[in-house]
Amino acid sequence: MSKAKKRTYNKSYLEYRFSYLMKNGLQLPQCVICLKTFLNVSMKPFRLKQHLQKIHPTLAEKDRDYFQSKEWQVKRSRLDANGDLYAHSNVLITALYAASYRIAQCKKPHTIGETLIKPCMLDCASIVLGKSAEQKFQDLPLSNNTVKRRIDDIAANIEKVVAKIKASPFWAIQLDGSTDVASLSQLLVYGRYVHDTFIEEEFLFCQPLLRTTTARDVLKVVENFLEKAKLDWEKLISVCTDGAPAMLGCRSGFVKQIKQKNPDIKGVHCFIHREALASKTLPKALKSNLDLQGSNHHVLAFHDSIDAFKAKLVLWHTRTCTGNTVSFPTLTELLEAKPAPGSLVATITEHLSDLITEFGRYFPELPSEKKKMLNITRNPFQRTVKEISEELQEEFVELVIISALKDDLRSNVY
């Protein structure tokens, strides 16, 4: 009697949602969905496909990446050679979601997880904690596709955020774009809303723009999200975008089109984007004087930072024109060691003059009415009722008389 043929697993079997389990030297096919294990003789494509179509017909159209993730989870949950469970699997998954969320928050390409973050983690773990710790981090999957799936998972699990937005009297969104390793444009959207008297900011969703990146494409994606989440257009008061024509175009830009949903929506050109454009030639040492990035920043702080930096530019220019380089310590040291030709000082002065012009172009002076409203928002208790428009005067009177709000303002609650 001849022995039964020993069948081996092929990677293509994952198309039928099967991995394998080693037992007594034999590879046993195992479904990554229901975890059911079959005999080695069942390691045949038609039998595996039959199981998929009969038991899991609704998952037949899922892509391969989804089942690669399932396969990884199955392998992590199995017993190792010593009979010990991979106890750290849940920790790795949690770490993976945390890293993916950070990548989304920083609006970086998904590839940064594999090309920069993981290598840094391995180096730090090896140096600080030793080789054993490095091996644990080695198991952390941060490939482009994995990070994208985790960001999609985070974006899909936003019921709590949506509930907070619905309860908020108003809310705003910020749109940003990123390009993945396959040169596919990804639209990232963040929401800002009021919750328990505080302004909170959360990542809402990430969706690919499959063909083009026009204003119509962006609007369709945002519309679909708001419709699915049942969010009210009337409460959406502001949209922050970059300065691309597709976003801020006066005729058919995204902001122009979204105003058809709610004419009261305000379009805002992102402060950080404007700062990046205005300071393209600004050295790193000077950029440290202008920090607009980070969470929980608001327009009042932005205006203060910009106005302060513009004033510094004027001060530096005035000093440099008279040959005073005290604002630039490194340059001062070099000039003390070896006097520079007058053309160098003239070049620096011209550069500062160009910066003053650029920042003035991207951050023009606010009209007096807008300045007045910012000052009222910053501290309404130092304003008079005459400075307020008539339709808001009664609310203003009630506001400034509530002593509890004054106490909160003094304690920096607001």
TORDREN-191128 format. One record per residue (C-alpha): x negated, y negated, z negated; residue in three letters; residue number from 0. Coordinates in steps of 0.02 Angstrom, whole numbers. Example, Ala and Ser with C-alpha at 12.3 -4.5 7.8 and 13.67 -1.06 7.14 Angstrom:
<sites>
{u = -615&v = 225&w = -390&res = ALA&n = 0}
{u = -684&v = 53&w = -357&res = SER&n = 1}
</sites>
This chain:
<sites>
{u = 0&v = 0&w = 0&res = MET&n = 0}
{u = -76&v = -167&w = 54&res = SER&n = 1}
{u = -95&v = -309&w = -68&res = LYS&n = 2}
{u = 20&v = -461&w = -49&res = ALA&n = 3}
{u = -63&v = -608&w = 36&res = LYS&n = 4}
{u = -124&v = -740&w = -86&res = LYS&n = 5}
{u = -53&v = -905&w = -25&res = ARG&n = 6}
{u = -138&v = -1073&w = -57&res = THR&n = 7}
{u = -66&v = -1247&w = -77&res = TYR&n = 8}
{u = -78&v = -1375&w = 62&res = ASN&n = 9}
{u = -68&v = -1564&w = 29&res = LYS&n = 10}
{u = 66&v = -1578&w = 163&res = SER&n = 11}
{u = 184&v = -1483&w = 47&res = TYR&n = 12}
{u = 209&v = -1643&w = -51&res = LEU&n = 13}
{u = 324&v = -1692&w = 93&res = GLU&n = 14}
{u = 440&v = -1559&w = 23&res = TYR&n = 15}
{u = 415&v = -1630&w = -154&res = ARG&n = 16}
{u = 303&v = -1487&w = -213&res = PHE&n = 17}
{u = 139&v = -1483&w = -308&res = SER&n = 18}
{u = 65&v = -1324&w = -382&res = TYR&n = 19}
{u = 24&v = -1245&w = -551&res = LEU&n = 20}
{u = -121&v = -1124&w = -580&res = MET&n = 21}
{u = -77&v = -962&w = -670&res = LYS&n = 22}
{u = -183&v = -803&w = -675&res = ASN&n = 23}
{u = -286&v = -864&w = -529&res = GLY&n = 24}
{u = -133&v = -896&w = -420&res = LEU&n = 25}
{u = -63&v = -1061&w = -358&res = GLN&n = 26}
{u = 122&v = -1068&w = -398&res = LEU&n = 27}
{u = 227&v = -1199&w = -306&res = PRO&n = 28}
{u = 309&v = -1322&w = -427&res = GLN&n = 29}
{u = 441&v = -1451&w = -384&res = CYS&n = 30}
{u = 386&v = -1624&w = -445&res = VAL&n = 31}
{u = 569&v = -1674&w = -471&res = ILE&n = 32}
{u = 648&v = -1533&w = -572&res = CYS&n = 33}
{u = 481&v = -1451&w = -621&res = LEU&n = 34}
{u = 546&v = -1279&w = -570&res = LYS&n = 35}
{u = 406&v = -1155&w = -530&res = THR&n = 36}
{u = 415&v = -1018&w = -398&res = PHE&n = 37}
{u = 314&v = -862&w = -358&res = LEU&n = 38}
{u = 158&v = -876&w = -250&res = ASN&n = 39}
{u = 248&v = -788&w = -106&res = VAL&n = 40}
{u = 365&v = -938&w = -98&res = SER&n = 41}
{u = 222&v = -1052&w = -46&res = MET&n = 42}
{u = 297&v = -1071&w = 128&res = LYS&n = 43}
{u = 354&v = -1233&w = 208&res = PRO&n = 44}
{u = 528&v = -1173&w = 254&res = PHE&n = 45}
{u = 563&v = -1109&w = 76&res = ARG&n = 46}
{u = 501&v = -1271&w = -3&res = LEU&n = 47}
{u = 604&v = -1374&w = 119&res = LYS&n = 48}
{u = 756&v = -1265&w = 81&res = GLN&n = 49}
{u = 740&v = -1307&w = -105&res = HIS&n = 50}
{u = 729&v = -1494&w = -66&res = LEU&n = 51}
{u = 881&v = -1495&w = 48&res = GLN&n = 52}
{u = 987&v = -1387&w = -67&res = LYS&n = 53}
{u = 941&v = -1453&w = -241&res = ILE&n = 54}
{u = 881&v = -1632&w = -208&res = HIS&n = 55}
{u = 966&v = -1691&w = -47&res = PRO&n = 56}
{u = 981&v = -1872&w = -107&res = THR&n = 57}
{u = 791&v = -1887&w = -125&res = LEU&n = 58}
{u = 748&v = -1821&w = 47&res = ALA&n = 59}
{u = 727&v = -1999&w = 116&res = GLU&n = 60}
{u = 610&v = -2062&w = -21&res = LYS&n = 61}
{u = 435&v = -2108&w = 41&res = ASP&n = 62}
{u = 278&v = -2008&w = 2&res = ARG&n = 63}
{u = 210&v = -2136&w = -121&res = ASP&n = 64}
{u = 359&v = -2106&w = -236&res = TYR&n = 65}
{u = 321&v = -1920&w = -248&res = PHE&n = 66}
{u = 134&v = -1948&w = -265&res = GLN&n = 67}
{u = 178&v = -2045&w = -422&res = SER&n = 68}
{u = 289&v = -1902&w = -481&res = LYS&n = 69}
{u = 150&v = -1777&w = -445&res = GLU&n = 70}
{u = 27&v = -1881&w = -548&res = TRP&n = 71}
{u = 149&v = -1886&w = -694&res = GLN&n = 72}
{u = 172&v = -1696&w = -686&res = VAL&n = 73}
{u = -15&v = -1665&w = -686&res = LYS&n = 74}
{u = -40&v = -1782&w = -833&res = ARG&n = 75}
{u = 91&v = -1689&w = -935&res = SER&n = 76}
{u = 16&v = -1515&w = -909&res = ARG&n = 77}
{u = -98&v = -1424&w = -1029&res = LEU&n = 78}
{u = -284&v = -1445&w = -999&res = ASP&n = 79}
{u = -414&v = -1304&w = -1006&res = ALA&n = 80}
{u = -417&v = -1308&w = -1197&res = ASN&n = 81}
{u = -227&v = -1300&w = -1213&res = GLY&n = 82}
{u = -217&v = -1483&w = -1271&res = ASP&n = 83}
{u = -91&v = -1605&w = -1201&res = LEU&n = 84}
{u = -150&v = -1762&w = -1117&res = TYR&n = 85}
{u = -91&v = -1865&w = -1264&res = ALA&n = 86}
{u = -150&v = -2025&w = -1186&res = HIS&n = 87}
{u = -39&v = -2011&w = -1030&res = SER&n = 88}
{u = 96&v = -2126&w = -1100&res = ASN&n = 89}
{u = -37&v = -2250&w = -1152&res = VAL&n = 90}
{u = -109&v = -2249&w = -975&res = LEU&n = 91}
{u = 62&v = -2279&w = -899&res = ILE&n = 92}
{u = 93&v = -2423&w = -1020&res = THR&n = 93}
{u = -79&v = -2495&w = -978&res = ALA&n = 94}
{u = -42&v = -2478&w = -792&res = LEU&n = 95}
{u = 120&v = -2577&w = -808&res = TYR&n = 96}
{u = 31&v = -2710&w = -914&res = ALA&n = 97}
{u = -108&v = -2730&w = -785&res = ALA&n = 98}
{u = 16&v = -2736&w = -641&res = SER&n = 99}
{u = 120&v = -2868&w = -731&res = TYR&n = 100}
{u = -36&v = -2975&w = -756&res = ARG&n = 101}
{u = -79&v = -2960&w = -571&res = ILE&n = 102}
{u = 97&v = -3016&w = -526&res = ALA&n = 103}
{u = 91&v = -3160&w = -650&res = GLN&n = 104}
{u = -74&v = -3223&w = -581&res = CYS&n = 105}
{u = -7&v = -3205&w = -403&res = LYS&n = 106}
{u = -159&v = -3105&w = -348&res = LYS&n = 107}
{u = -165&v = -2977&w = -206&res = PRO&n = 108}
{u = -120&v = -2801&w = -264&res = HIS&n = 109}
{u = -292&v = -2738&w = -209&res = THR&n = 110}
{u = -376&v = -2834&w = -350&res = ILE&n = 111}
{u = -329&v = -2694&w = -471&res = GLY&n = 112}
{u = -439&v = -2567&w = -381&res = GLU&n = 113}
{u = -575&v = -2684&w = -316&res = THR&n = 114}
{u = -606&v = -2793&w = -470&res = LEU&n = 115}
{u = -504&v = -2757&w = -626&res = ILE&n = 116}
{u = -537&v = -2570&w = -641&res = LYS&n = 117}
{u = -725&v = -2583&w = -606&res = PRO&n = 118}
{u = -737&v = -2720&w = -740&res = CYS&n = 119}
{u = -640&v = -2612&w = -864&res = MET&n = 120}
{u = -755&v = -2463&w = -831&res = LEU&n = 121}
{u = -912&v = -2568&w = -853&res = ASP&n = 122}
{u = -849&v = -2647&w = -1015&res = CYS&n = 123}
{u = -788&v = -2480&w = -1085&res = ALA&n = 124}
{u = -954&v = -2395&w = -1047&res = SER&n = 125}
{u = -1058&v = -2535&w = -1125&res = ILE&n = 126}
{u = -951&v = -2571&w = -1278&res = VAL&n = 127}
{u = -866&v = -2403&w = -1317&res = LEU&n = 128}
{u = -973&v = -2273&w = -1230&res = GLY&n = 129}
{u = -955&v = -2148&w = -1089&res = LYS&n = 130}
{u = -808&v = -2055&w = -1166&res = SER&n = 131}
{u = -704&v = -2214&w = -1165&res = ALA&n = 132}
{u = -757&v = -2248&w = -986&res = GLU&n = 133}
{u = -687&v = -2079&w = -935&res = GLN&n = 134}
{u = -517&v = -2123&w = -1010&res = LYS&n = 135}
{u = -510&v = -2283&w = -909&res = PHE&n = 136}
{u = -562&v = -2184&w = -755&res = GLN&n = 137}
{u = -392&v = -2098&w = -761&res = ASP&n = 138}
{u = -301&v = -2265&w = -745&res = LEU&n = 139}
{u = -231&v = -2278&w = -567&res = PRO&n = 140}
{u = -241&v = -2455&w = -501&res = LEU&n = 141}
{u = -234&v = -2430&w = -313&res = SER&n = 142}
{u = -144&v = -2555&w = -203&res = ASN&n = 143}
{u = 10&v = -2444&w = -179&res = ASN&n = 144}
{u = 20&v = -2396&w = -363&res = THR&n = 145}
{u = 12&v = -2577&w = -421&res = VAL&n = 146}
{u = 146&v = -2626&w = -295&res = LYS&n = 147}
{u = 262&v = -2486&w = -355&res = ARG&n = 148}
{u = 239&v = -2540&w = -537&res = ARG&n = 149}
{u = 276&v = -2721&w = -493&res = ILE&n = 150}
{u = 432&v = -2662&w = -401&res = ASP&n = 151}
{u = 481&v = -2562&w = -557&res = ASP&n = 152}
{u = 459&v = -2715&w = -666&res = ILE&n = 153}
{u = 558&v = -2821&w = -546&res = ALA&n = 154}
{u = 698&v = -2692&w = -543&res = ALA&n = 155}
{u = 709&v = -2687&w = -733&res = ASN&n = 156}
{u = 763&v = -2866&w = -762&res = ILE&n = 157}
{u = 937&v = -2845&w = -831&res = GLU&n = 158}
{u = 888&v = -2934&w = -992&res = LYS&n = 159}
{u = 812&v = -3079&w = -898&res = VAL&n = 160}
{u = 965&v = -3094&w = -786&res = VAL&n = 161}
{u = 1077&v = -3095&w = -941&res = ALA&n = 162}
{u = 974&v = -3238&w = -1015&res = LYS&n = 163}
{u = 985&v = -3335&w = -852&res = ILE&n = 164}
{u = 1174&v = -3314&w = -848&res = LYS&n = 165}
{u = 1186&v = -3379&w = -1026&res = ALA&n = 166}
{u = 1074&v = -3528&w = -987&res = SER&n = 167}
{u = 1160&v = -3693&w = -943&res = PRO&n = 168}
{u = 1041&v = -3709&w = -794&res = PHE&n = 169}
{u = 888&v = -3626&w = -720&res = TRP&n = 170}
{u = 751&v = -3647&w = -590&res = ALA&n = 171}
{u = 645&v = -3537&w = -478&res = ILE&n = 172}
{u = 466&v = -3541&w = -415&res = GLN&n = 173}
{u = 418&v = -3455&w = -253&res = LEU&n = 174}
{u = 245&v = -3397&w = -204&res = ASP&n = 175}
{u = 173&v = -3288&w = -67&res = GLY&n = 176}
{u = 39&v = -3154&w = -66&res = SER&n = 177}
{u = -30&v = -3036&w = 65&res = THR&n = 178}
{u = -65&v = -2853&w = 27&res = ASP&n = 179}
{u = -201&v = -2740&w = 97&res = VAL&n = 180}
{u = -93&v = -2699&w = 248&res = ALA&n = 181}
{u = -78&v = -2886&w = 289&res = SER&n = 182}
{u = 106&v = -2879&w = 241&res = LEU&n = 183}
{u = 176&v = -3039&w = 166&res = SER&n = 184}
{u = 250&v = -3020&w = -8&res = GLN&n = 185}
{u = 370&v = -3147&w = -83&res = LEU&n = 186}
{u = 354&v = -3169&w = -271&res = LEU&n = 187}
{u = 489&v = -3263&w = -366&res = VAL&n = 188}
{u = 484&v = -3323&w = -547&res = TYR&n = 189}
{u = 628&v = -3391&w = -650&res = GLY&n = 190}
{u = 629&v = -3525&w = -785&res = ARG&n = 191}
{u = 780&v = -3544&w = -900&res = TYR&n = 192}
{u = 836&v = -3599&w = -1073&res = VAL&n = 193}
{u = 851&v = -3468&w = -1210&res = HIS&n = 194}
{u = 876&v = -3507&w = -1395&res = ASP&n = 195}
{u = 829&v = -3691&w = -1365&res = THR&n = 196}
{u = 663&v = -3641&w = -1285&res = PHE&n = 197}
{u = 616&v = -3639&w = -1101&res = ILE&n = 198}
{u = 561&v = -3465&w = -1048&res = GLU&n = 199}
{u = 477&v = -3408&w = -888&res = GLU&n = 200}
{u = 486&v = -3231&w = -818&res = GLU&n = 201}
{u = 441&v = -3137&w = -659&res = PHE&n = 202}
{u = 601&v = -3098&w = -563&res = LEU&n = 203}
{u = 557&v = -2997&w = -410&res = PHE&n = 204}
{u = 433&v = -2957&w = -272&res = CYS&n = 205}
{u = 498&v = -2919&w = -97&res = GLN&n = 206}
{u = 406&v = -2894&w = 68&res = PRO&n = 207}
{u = 440&v = -3007&w = 217&res = LEU&n = 208}
{u = 434&v = -2872&w = 350&res = LEU&n = 209}
{u = 430&v = -2969&w = 513&res = ARG&n = 210}
{u = 415&v = -3157&w = 496&res = THR&n = 211}
{u = 396&v = -3281&w = 353&res = THR&n = 212}
{u = 516&v = -3415&w = 409&res = THR&n = 213}
{u = 630&v = -3515&w = 294&res = ALA&n = 214}
{u = 776&v = -3407&w = 352&res = ARG&n = 215}
{u = 684&v = -3247&w = 300&res = ASP&n = 216}
{u = 643&v = -3317&w = 128&res = VAL&n = 217}
{u = 821&v = -3380&w = 103&res = LEU&n = 218}
{u = 893&v = -3210&w = 148&res = LYS&n = 219}
{u = 785&v = -3123&w = 18&res = VAL&n = 220}
{u = 831&v = -3249&w = -118&res = VAL&n = 221}
{u = 1014&v = -3242&w = -70&res = GLU&n = 222}
{u = 1017&v = -3053&w = -83&res = ASN&n = 223}
{u = 940&v = -3059&w = -256&res = PHE&n = 224}
{u = 1061&v = -3190&w = -322&res = LEU&n = 225}
{u = 1208&v = -3096&w = -248&res = GLU&n = 226}
{u = 1154&v = -2929&w = -320&res = LYS&n = 227}
{u = 1118&v = -3007&w = -491&res = ALA&n = 228}
{u = 1280&v = -3109&w = -482&res = LYS&n = 229}
{u = 1190&v = -3271&w = -524&res = LEU&n = 230}
{u = 1274&v = -3439&w = -499&res = ASP&n = 231}
{u = 1204&v = -3557&w = -367&res = TRP&n = 232}
{u = 1282&v = -3703&w = -459&res = GLU&n = 233}
{u = 1167&v = -3678&w = -609&res = LYS&n = 234}
{u = 1010&v = -3675&w = -501&res = LEU&n = 235}
{u = 941&v = -3851&w = -518&res = ILE&n = 236}
{u = 763&v = -3841&w = -450&res = SER&n = 237}
{u = 653&v = -3745&w = -329&res = VAL&n = 238}
{u = 463&v = -3754&w = -338&res = CYS&n = 239}
{u = 364&v = -3704&w = -183&res = THR&n = 240}
{u = 202&v = -3739&w = -93&res = ASP&n = 241}
{u = 196&v = -3877&w = 37&res = GLY&n = 242}
{u = 211&v = -3765&w = 191&res = ALA&n = 243}
{u = 333&v = -3826&w = 326&res = PRO&n = 244}
{u = 432&v = -3665&w = 305&res = ALA&n = 245}
{u = 466&v = -3717&w = 125&res = MET&n = 246}
{u = 477&v = -3907&w = 123&res = LEU&n = 247}
{u = 514&v = -3946&w = 306&res = GLY&n = 248}
{u = 636&v = -4092&w = 315&res = CYS&n = 249}
{u = 743&v = -4012&w = 452&res = ARG&n = 250}
{u = 747&v = -3824&w = 428&res = SER&n = 251}
{u = 636&v = -3790&w = 277&res = GLY&n = 252}
{u = 688&v = -3670&w = 139&res = PHE&n = 253}
{u = 731&v = -3812&w = 18&res = VAL&n = 254}
{u = 834&v = -3898&w = 152&res = LYS&n = 255}
{u = 932&v = -3738&w = 186&res = GLN&n = 256}
{u = 957&v = -3695&w = 3&res = ILE&n = 257}
{u = 1035&v = -3867&w = -25&res = LYS&n = 258}
{u = 1181&v = -3805&w = 80&res = GLN&n = 259}
{u = 1218&v = -3687&w = -65&res = LYS&n = 260}
{u = 1199&v = -3824&w = -195&res = ASN&n = 261}
{u = 1166&v = -4004&w = -138&res = PRO&n = 262}
{u = 1102&v = -4051&w = -313&res = ASP&n = 263}
{u = 952&v = -3934&w = -307&res = ILE&n = 264}
{u = 786&v = -4027&w = -321&res = LYS&n = 265}
{u = 639&v = -3969&w = -216&res = GLY&n = 266}
{u = 469&v = -3983&w = -301&res = VAL&n = 267}
{u = 298&v = -3968&w = -218&res = HIS&n = 268}
{u = 196&v = -3861&w = -339&res = CYS&n = 269}
{u = 77&v = -3966&w = -444&res = PHE&n = 270}
{u = -59&v = -3833&w = -440&res = ILE&n = 271}
{u = -47&v = -3820&w = -251&res = HIS&n = 272}
{u = -61&v = -4009&w = -233&res = ARG&n = 273}
{u = -208&v = -4011&w = -352&res = GLU&n = 274}
{u = -295&v = -3876&w = -249&res = ALA&n = 275}
{u = -270&v = -3975&w = -89&res = LEU&n = 276}
{u = -328&v = -4139&w = -165&res = ALA&n = 277}
{u = -482&v = -4064&w = -249&res = SER&n = 278}
{u = -550&v = -3952&w = -109&res = LYS&n = 279}
{u = -720&v = -4038&w = -121&res = THR&n = 280}
{u = -716&v = -4061&w = -309&res = LEU&n = 281}
{u = -863&v = -3976&w = -400&res = PRO&n = 282}
{u = -821&v = -3846&w = -534&res = LYS&n = 283}
{u = -891&v = -3958&w = -672&res = ALA&n = 284}
{u = -762&v = -4091&w = -628&res = LEU&n = 285}
{u = -620&v = -3967&w = -603&res = LYS&n = 286}
{u = -633&v = -3921&w = -787&res = SER&n = 287}
{u = -566&v = -4096&w = -822&res = ASN&n = 288}
{u = -405&v = -4050&w = -734&res = LEU&n = 289}
{u = -324&v = -3890&w = -800&res = ASP&n = 290}
{u = -147&v = -3867&w = -735&res = LEU&n = 291}
{u = -136&v = -3677&w = -746&res = GLN&n = 292}
{u = -64&v = -3569&w = -884&res = GLY&n = 293}
{u = 105&v = -3521&w = -954&res = SER&n = 294}
{u = 234&v = -3638&w = -1032&res = ASN&n = 295}
{u = 170&v = -3793&w = -942&res = HIS&n = 296}
{u = 298&v = -3924&w = -895&res = HIS&n = 297}
{u = 313&v = -4078&w = -787&res = VAL&n = 298}
{u = 277&v = -4199&w = -931&res = LEU&n = 299}
{u = 109&v = -4116&w = -968&res = ALA&n = 300}
{u = 69&v = -4108&w = -782&res = PHE&n = 301}
{u = 100&v = -4293&w = -758&res = HIS&n = 302}
{u = -8&v = -4334&w = -909&res = ASP&n = 303}
{u = -151&v = -4225&w = -846&res = SER&n = 304}
{u = -143&v = -4298&w = -670&res = ILE&n = 305}
{u = -132&v = -4479&w = -729&res = ASP&n = 306}
{u = -277&v = -4452&w = -849&res = ALA&n = 307}
{u = -385&v = -4375&w = -714&res = PHE&n = 308}
{u = -345&v = -4513&w = -589&res = LYS&n = 309}
{u = -397&v = -4640&w = -721&res = ALA&n = 310}
{u = -561&v = -4544&w = -747&res = LYS&n = 311}
{u = -597&v = -4547&w = -561&res = LEU&n = 312}
{u = -577&v = -4737&w = -558&res = VAL&n = 313}
{u = -691&v = -4751&w = -712&res = LEU&n = 314}
{u = -825&v = -4638&w = -634&res = TRP&n = 315}
{u = -817&v = -4735&w = -471&res = HIS&n = 316}
{u = -834&v = -4903&w = -560&res = THR&n = 317}
{u = -984&v = -4842&w = -661&res = ARG&n = 318}
{u = -1071&v = -4762&w = -511&res = THR&n = 319}
{u = -1052&v = -4921&w = -407&res = CYS&n = 320}
{u = -1161&v = -5010&w = -536&res = THR&n = 321}
{u = -1288&v = -4867&w = -541&res = GLY&n = 322}
{u = -1223&v = -4799&w = -706&res = ASN&n = 323}
{u = -1219&v = -4606&w = -696&res = THR&n = 324}
{u = -1181&v = -4572&w = -880&res = VAL&n = 325}
{u = -1023&v = -4479&w = -826&res = SER&n = 326}
{u = -1134&v = -4348&w = -742&res = PHE&n = 327}
{u = -1263&v = -4284&w = -869&res = PRO&n = 328}
{u = -1354&v = -4166&w = -749&res = THR&n = 329}
{u = -1373&v = -4303&w = -618&res = LEU&n = 330}
{u = -1435&v = -4422&w = -752&res = THR&n = 331}
{u = -1571&v = -4299&w = -805&res = GLU&n = 332}
{u = -1627&v = -4276&w = -625&res = LEU&n = 333}
{u = -1635&v = -4464&w = -595&res = LEU&n = 334}
{u = -1736&v = -4489&w = -754&res = GLU&n = 335}
{u = -1862&v = -4360&w = -694&res = ALA&n = 336}
{u = -1868&v = -4424&w = -516&res = LYS&n = 337}
{u = -1779&v = -4582&w = -454&res = PRO&n = 338}
{u = -1663&v = -4543&w = -308&res = ALA&n = 339}
{u = -1645&v = -4648&w = -151&res = PRO&n = 340}
{u = -1501&v = -4771&w = -145&res = GLY&n = 341}
{u = -1416&v = -4667&w = -11&res = SER&n = 342}
{u = -1381&v = -4528&w = -140&res = LEU&n = 343}
{u = -1289&v = -4646&w = -257&res = VAL&n = 344}
{u = -1195&v = -4716&w = -107&res = ALA&n = 345}
{u = -1144&v = -4539&w = -55&res = THR&n = 346}
{u = -1079&v = -4500&w = -230&res = ILE&n = 347}
{u = -984&v = -4664&w = -236&res = THR&n = 348}
{u = -906&v = -4628&w = -66&res = GLU&n = 349}
{u = -858&v = -4453&w = -122&res = HIS&n = 350}
{u = -771&v = -4521&w = -278&res = LEU&n = 351}
{u = -682&v = -4650&w = -172&res = SER&n = 352}
{u = -617&v = -4510&w = -58&res = ASP&n = 353}
{u = -556&v = -4412&w = -210&res = LEU&n = 354}
{u = -463&v = -4564&w = -275&res = ILE&n = 355}
{u = -378&v = -4580&w = -104&res = THR&n = 356}
{u = -334&v = -4394&w = -94&res = GLU&n = 357}
{u = -261&v = -4386&w = -269&res = PHE&n = 358}
{u = -164&v = -4545&w = -234&res = GLY&n = 359}
{u = -94&v = -4465&w = -76&res = ARG&n = 360}
{u = -40&v = -4302&w = -159&res = TYR&n = 361}
{u = 10&v = -4380&w = -325&res = PHE&n = 362}
{u = 81&v = -4553&w = -285&res = PRO&n = 363}
{u = 141&v = -4669&w = -422&res = GLU&n = 364}
{u = 316&v = -4626&w = -481&res = LEU&n = 365}
{u = 456&v = -4752&w = -454&res = PRO&n = 366}
{u = 495&v = -4852&w = -611&res = SER&n = 367}
{u = 663&v = -4764&w = -635&res = GLU&n = 368}
{u = 582&v = -4592&w = -635&res = LYS&n = 369}
{u = 446&v = -4651&w = -755&res = LYS&n = 370}
{u = 581&v = -4716&w = -870&res = LYS&n = 371}
{u = 672&v = -4548&w = -868&res = MET&n = 372}
{u = 511&v = -4454&w = -907&res = LEU&n = 373}
{u = 479&v = -4568&w = -1055&res = ASN&n = 374}
{u = 656&v = -4542&w = -1117&res = ILE&n = 375}
{u = 636&v = -4353&w = -1102&res = THR&n = 376}
{u = 468&v = -4358&w = -1193&res = ARG&n = 377}
{u = 540&v = -4449&w = -1345&res = ASN&n = 378}
{u = 720&v = -4512&w = -1334&res = PRO&n = 379}
{u = 712&v = -4582&w = -1511&res = PHE&n = 380}
{u = 596&v = -4722&w = -1454&res = GLN&n = 381}
{u = 717&v = -4781&w = -1320&res = ARG&n = 382}
{u = 868&v = -4895&w = -1324&res = THR&n = 383}
{u = 1041&v = -4861&w = -1256&res = VAL&n = 384}
{u = 1019&v = -5000&w = -1127&res = LYS&n = 385}
{u = 886&v = -4896&w = -1039&res = GLU&n = 386}
{u = 1011&v = -4755&w = -1007&res = ILE&n = 387}
{u = 1134&v = -4748&w = -863&res = SER&n = 388}
{u = 1314&v = -4784&w = -915&res = GLU&n = 389}
{u = 1377&v = -4607&w = -884&res = GLU&n = 390}
{u = 1250&v = -4537&w = -1009&res = LEU&n = 391}
{u = 1254&v = -4673&w = -1141&res = GLN&n = 392}
{u = 1382&v = -4589&w = -1256&res = GLU&n = 393}
{u = 1285&v = -4425&w = -1257&res = GLU&n = 394}
{u = 1125&v = -4522&w = -1289&res = PHE&n = 395}
{u = 1201&v = -4609&w = -1440&res = VAL&n = 396}
{u = 1251&v = -4442&w = -1515&res = GLU&n = 397}
{u = 1079&v = -4370&w = -1479&res = LEU&n = 398}
{u = 976&v = -4506&w = -1563&res = VAL&n = 399}
{u = 1083&v = -4506&w = -1719&res = ILE&n = 400}
{u = 1062&v = -4319&w = -1755&res = ILE&n = 401}
{u = 925&v = -4321&w = -1886&res = SER&n = 402}
{u = 889&v = -4134&w = -1869&res = ALA&n = 403}
{u = 829&v = -4161&w = -1691&res = LEU&n = 404}
{u = 709&v = -4295&w = -1751&res = LYS&n = 405}
{u = 635&v = -4173&w = -1876&res = ASP&n = 406}
{u = 615&v = -4042&w = -1739&res = ASP&n = 407}
{u = 527&v = -4167&w = -1627&res = LEU&n = 408}
{u = 406&v = -4216&w = -1766&res = ARG&n = 409}
{u = 365&v = -4032&w = -1796&res = SER&n = 410}
{u = 334&v = -4008&w = -1608&res = ASN&n = 411}
{u = 476&v = -3884&w = -1588&res = VAL&n = 412}
{u = 526&v = -3972&w = -1427&res = TYR&n = 413}
</sites>
